[in-house]
């Protein structure tokens, strides 16, 4: 998979994904 953002590190990407997952889970729990 080619990197679209050369200056963007994998660690930053993983952190962003973790934050997004936490946000998604919180929203889903709040809406049930």
N, C-alpha and C positions, 0 to 999 in steps of 0.2 A: 504494500500500500504506500503510495508516494505521500510524502509530507507536504501538505498544502501551506503550512506555516513553518518555515525553516527555523525561525527564532523561538518557536513554541516547544517547550520540552515535554517529554512524556510525563514527567512528574506533575507538571502543571495541568496537563490534560487529565490525568487521573484524579487530581484534587478537584478539578472542575466537575468531573463526572460524579465523584463522591458527594459534592455539595448538591448537585442536581438531584441525585437519588434521594438524599435526605429531604430536600424540599418537596419532591414528588410524593414521598411516603407521608410526610406531614400533611400535605394537602389532601391526600387520599383518606387519611385517617380522620381528618376534620370533616370531610364531606359524607362520612358514613353515619 
